[in-house]
Amino acid sequence: MNFLAKLLQGISMTPAIVNGVEGLLGAKTGAEKKNAALNFVQTAVSTTDAIANKQIIDQAKFSAGLGSVIDGVVACLNASAWAKKSN
C-alpha cells in the first residue's frame, strides 16, 4: 500500500481512535489523551515503515500534522451530539 493510502486509512480511523482513547483515559488530561491518540494513529499509519522507506522526511512535522488532525476530530466531536452530557 502506498504512503498516501496508508495516511488516509489512518486519518479515517481517527474518530474511532479518539473515542476509544476518551473511554479508556477519560480522567486524564487532554494532552495525555491527545498523545495516546497520536501514538495509536501513528501506529495505524505505520510511520516506522514509511520512515524506513524515506517517505516521511520530517517526523516532527508529520507528528504535528497528525496532532492537528486529532485536534480537528476532537473539535468536531465536542460540537456534536457525541459530547452531549447525560443528566
ABEGO torsion letter per residue (X at the ends): XBAAAAAAAAAAAAAAAAAAAAAAAAABBAAAAAAAAAAAAAAAAGAAAAAAAGABABAAAAAAAAAAAAAAAAAAAAABAAABBBX
